[in-house]
Amino acid sequence: HEQGMVRLSLARGRTHGIHPSEVVGEIARQAEIPGKAIGKILIQDQNTLVDVTEEFVSRVLGKTGSYGFRGQQSVTIERA
């Protein structure tokens, strides 16, 4: 992961049709953080790894279950 960032895991991936722009948009919108606080995104088959600035990790994790991707509501995000 990137320096100064924490790697998180999103419970959706390539098989769910996830794209990086969706990840940035949904996390930034739900957690009310700037998009620039989201770093490297690695989309794997079943999950996606996302680097988030340390400063905003608690906000992102605090909204877990509120994220929705491609019709799937209550998607969780946790520390990787």
Residue frames as a rotation matrix with the C-alpha (Angstrom) as fourth column:
HIS 1
0.571 0.821 0.000 0.00
0.821 -0.571 0.000 0.00
0.000 0.000 -1.000 0.00
GLU 2
0.241 -0.443 0.864 0.98
0.337 -0.796 -0.502 3.62
0.910 0.412 -0.043 -0.34
GLN 3
-0.660 -0.568 -0.491 2.92
0.676 -0.166 -0.718 5.39
0.326 -0.806 0.494 2.40
GLY 4
-0.956 0.294 0.011 0.68
-0.257 -0.814 -0.521 7.34
-0.145 -0.501 0.853 4.80
MET 5
-0.141 0.936 -0.322 -2.33
-0.896 0.018 0.444 5.28
0.421 0.351 0.836 3.75
VAL 6
-0.496 0.118 0.860 -4.18
-0.509 0.764 -0.398 2.29
-0.704 -0.635 -0.319 5.14
ARG 7
-0.841 0.174 -0.512 -5.27
-0.387 0.467 0.795 -0.58
0.377 0.867 -0.326 2.94
LEU 8
-0.310 0.840 0.446 -8.93
-0.651 0.154 -0.743 -1.50
-0.693 -0.520 0.499 3.14
SER 9
-0.987 0.038 0.156 -10.83
0.128 0.776 0.618 -4.36
-0.098 0.630 -0.771 1.56
LEU 10
-0.341 0.899 -0.274 -14.17
-0.883 -0.407 -0.234 -3.89
-0.322 0.162 0.933 -0.19
ALA 11
-0.439 0.203 0.875 -16.37
-0.079 0.962 -0.263 -6.99
-0.895 -0.185 -0.406 -0.47
ARG 12
0.807 0.577 0.126 -16.92
0.067 0.122 -0.990 -6.66
-0.587 0.807 0.060 -4.24
GLY 13
-0.229 -0.972 -0.050 -14.55
-0.066 -0.036 0.997 -7.24
-0.971 0.232 -0.056 -7.14
ARG 14
-0.805 -0.243 -0.542 -14.07
-0.523 -0.141 0.840 -7.94
-0.280 0.960 -0.013 -10.83
THR 15
-0.868 0.495 0.048 -16.72
0.477 0.801 0.362 -10.66
0.141 0.337 -0.931 -10.95
HIS 16
-0.043 0.860 -0.509 -19.23
0.791 -0.282 -0.543 -8.05
-0.611 -0.425 -0.668 -9.70
GLY 17
0.302 0.129 0.945 -18.26
0.882 -0.414 -0.225 -5.60
0.362 0.901 -0.239 -12.48
ILE 18
0.707 -0.057 -0.705 -16.64
0.454 -0.728 0.514 -3.03
-0.543 -0.683 -0.488 -10.17
HIS 19
0.378 -0.584 0.719 -14.64
0.664 -0.370 -0.650 -0.16
0.645 0.723 0.248 -11.74
PRO 20
-0.520 -0.709 -0.477 -12.17
0.841 -0.328 -0.431 2.21
0.149 -0.625 0.766 -10.00
SER 21
-0.789 0.235 0.568 -14.29
-0.118 -0.965 0.236 5.30
0.603 0.119 0.789 -10.65
GLU 22
0.303 0.937 -0.176 -17.24
-0.046 0.199 0.979 3.65
0.952 -0.289 0.103 -8.88
VAL 23
0.177 -0.332 -0.927 -15.08
0.903 0.429 0.019 2.83
0.391 -0.840 0.375 -5.88
VAL 24
-0.841 -0.542 -0.006 -13.81
0.512 -0.791 -0.334 6.40
0.176 -0.284 0.942 -5.54
GLY 25
-0.563 0.678 0.473 -17.23
-0.282 -0.695 0.662 7.94
0.777 0.239 0.582 -6.09
GLU 26
0.405 0.798 -0.445 -19.14
0.144 0.426 0.894 5.73
0.903 -0.426 0.058 -3.67
ILE 27
0.024 -0.457 -0.889 -16.59
0.973 0.214 -0.084 5.86
0.228 -0.863 0.450 -0.86
ALA 28
-0.900 -0.397 0.181 -16.09
0.366 -0.913 -0.181 9.63
0.237 -0.096 0.967 -1.19
ARG 29
-0.356 0.851 0.386 -19.84
-0.306 -0.497 0.812 10.26
0.883 0.171 0.437 -1.28
GLN 30
0.506 0.634 -0.585 -20.90
0.284 0.517 0.807 7.97
0.815 -0.574 0.081 1.57
ALA 31
0.149 -0.545 -0.825 -17.98
0.986 0.141 0.085 8.74
0.070 -0.826 0.559 3.91
GLU 32
0.961 0.251 0.116 -18.02
0.257 -0.965 -0.044 12.44
0.101 0.072 -0.992 2.94
ILE 33
0.234 -0.949 -0.209 -14.30
0.281 -0.140 0.949 12.57
-0.931 -0.281 0.234 2.19
PRO 34
0.334 -0.167 -0.927 -12.43
-0.791 -0.585 -0.179 14.12
-0.513 0.793 -0.328 -0.73
GLY 35
0.994 0.077 -0.073 -11.73
-0.106 0.769 -0.631 11.79
0.008 0.635 0.773 -3.65
LYS 36
0.349 -0.936 -0.038 -8.04
-0.480 -0.144 -0.865 12.66
0.804 0.321 -0.500 -3.40
ALA 37
0.031 -0.277 0.960 -7.99
-0.981 0.177 0.082 10.89
-0.193 -0.944 -0.267 0.00
ILE 38
0.757 0.246 0.606 -8.38
-0.133 0.965 -0.225 7.61
-0.640 0.090 0.763 -1.89
GLY 39
-0.108 -0.924 -0.366 -5.21
-0.787 -0.145 0.599 6.19
-0.607 0.353 -0.712 -3.36
LYS 40
-0.785 -0.362 -0.503 -4.31
-0.606 0.617 0.501 2.99
0.129 0.698 -0.704 -5.11
ILE 41
0.272 0.897 0.348 -7.16
-0.814 0.408 -0.415 0.63
-0.514 -0.170 0.841 -6.02
LEU 42
-0.817 -0.518 -0.252 -6.53
-0.576 0.724 0.379 -3.02
-0.014 0.455 -0.890 -6.82
ILE 43
0.256 0.967 0.009 -9.58
-0.951 0.253 -0.180 -4.85
-0.177 0.038 0.984 -8.15
GLN 44
-0.862 -0.461 0.209 -9.36
-0.444 0.887 0.125 -8.60
-0.244 0.015 -0.970 -7.64
ASP 45
-0.768 0.573 -0.285 -11.87
0.133 0.578 0.805 -11.30
0.626 0.581 -0.520 -8.59
GLN 46
-0.003 0.831 -0.556 -13.94
0.792 0.342 0.506 -11.29
0.611 -0.439 -0.659 -5.39
ASN 47
0.577 0.166 -0.800 -12.79
0.702 -0.602 0.381 -8.16
-0.418 -0.781 -0.464 -3.55
THR 48
0.516 -0.403 0.755 -11.13
0.383 -0.680 -0.625 -4.79
0.766 0.612 -0.197 -4.07
LEU 49
0.069 -0.588 -0.806 -8.21
0.975 -0.131 0.180 -3.35
-0.211 -0.798 0.565 -2.12
VAL 50
0.578 0.216 0.787 -8.32
0.418 -0.906 -0.058 0.40
0.700 0.363 -0.615 -1.59
ASP 51
-0.467 -0.741 -0.483 -5.75
0.861 -0.256 -0.440 2.69
0.202 -0.621 0.757 0.01
VAL 52
0.622 0.678 0.392 -7.25
0.472 -0.724 0.503 5.51
0.625 -0.128 -0.770 2.09
THR 53
-0.240 -0.690 0.683 -5.41
-0.205 -0.652 -0.730 8.34
0.949 -0.315 0.015 3.82
GLU 54
-0.679 -0.124 -0.724 -4.95
0.587 0.501 -0.636 7.50
0.441 -0.857 -0.267 7.53
GLU 55
-0.968 0.252 0.001 -6.85
-0.217 -0.834 -0.507 10.64
-0.127 -0.491 0.862 8.47
PHE 56
-0.292 0.923 -0.251 -10.09
-0.949 -0.246 0.199 9.35
0.122 0.296 0.947 6.87
VAL 57
-0.789 -0.073 -0.609 -9.97
-0.141 0.988 0.064 5.62
0.597 0.137 -0.790 7.67
SER 58
-0.872 0.473 -0.130 -12.34
0.284 0.270 -0.920 5.86
-0.399 -0.839 -0.370 10.65
ARG 59
-0.310 0.782 -0.541 -14.90
-0.683 -0.579 -0.445 7.76
-0.661 0.231 0.714 8.55
VAL 60
-0.343 0.123 -0.931 -14.77
-0.823 0.438 0.362 5.15
0.452 0.891 -0.049 5.78
LEU 61
-0.855 -0.024 -0.518 -15.01
0.148 0.946 -0.288 2.22
0.497 -0.322 -0.806 8.20
GLY 62
-0.822 0.559 -0.111 -17.78
-0.050 -0.265 -0.963 3.98
-0.568 -0.786 0.246 10.14
LYS 63
-0.103 0.796 -0.597 -19.99
-0.902 -0.328 -0.281 3.88
-0.419 0.509 0.752 7.05
THR 64
-0.938 -0.271 -0.218 -19.45
-0.340 0.843 0.416 0.19
0.071 0.464 -0.883 6.26
GLY 65
-0.588 0.787 0.187 -22.73
0.669 0.603 -0.435 -1.41
-0.455 -0.131 -0.881 5.26
SER 66
0.236 0.648 -0.724 -23.88
0.062 -0.754 -0.654 1.90
-0.970 0.110 -0.218 3.72
TYR 67
-0.536 -0.558 -0.633 -21.97
-0.589 -0.289 0.754 1.40
-0.604 0.778 -0.174 0.48
GLY 68
0.467 0.717 0.518 -23.78
0.018 0.578 -0.816 0.22
-0.884 0.390 0.257 -2.62
PHE 69
-0.536 -0.680 -0.500 -22.25
-0.586 -0.127 0.800 -1.02
-0.608 0.722 -0.330 -5.85
ARG 70
-0.794 0.182 -0.580 -24.13
-0.494 0.363 0.790 -2.15
0.354 0.914 -0.198 -8.96
GLY 71
0.111 0.978 -0.178 -27.39
-0.524 0.210 0.826 -2.80
0.845 0.001 0.535 -7.16
GLN 72
0.082 -0.159 -0.984 -25.74
0.659 0.749 -0.066 -4.49
0.747 -0.643 0.166 -4.18
GLN 73
0.469 0.151 0.870 -26.56
-0.449 -0.808 0.382 -2.58
0.761 -0.570 -0.311 -1.01
SER 74
0.871 -0.099 0.482 -24.87
-0.463 0.167 0.871 -2.99
-0.166 -0.981 0.099 2.37
VAL 75
0.615 -0.753 -0.234 -21.41
0.287 0.490 -0.823 -3.70
0.734 0.439 0.518 0.94
THR 76
0.925 -0.276 -0.261 -18.81
0.235 -0.124 0.964 -3.91
-0.299 -0.953 -0.050 3.70
ILE 77
0.434 -0.878 0.204 -15.36
-0.144 -0.291 -0.946 -2.37
0.889 0.381 -0.253 3.90
GLU 78
0.983 -0.177 -0.042 -12.80
0.082 0.225 0.971 -3.50
-0.162 -0.958 0.236 6.46
ARG 79
0.313 -0.943 -0.110 -9.08
-0.837 -0.329 0.438 -3.31
-0.449 -0.044 -0.892 7.12
ALA 80
0.708 -0.114 -0.697 -7.16
-0.465 0.667 -0.582 -5.58
0.531 0.736 0.419 4.77
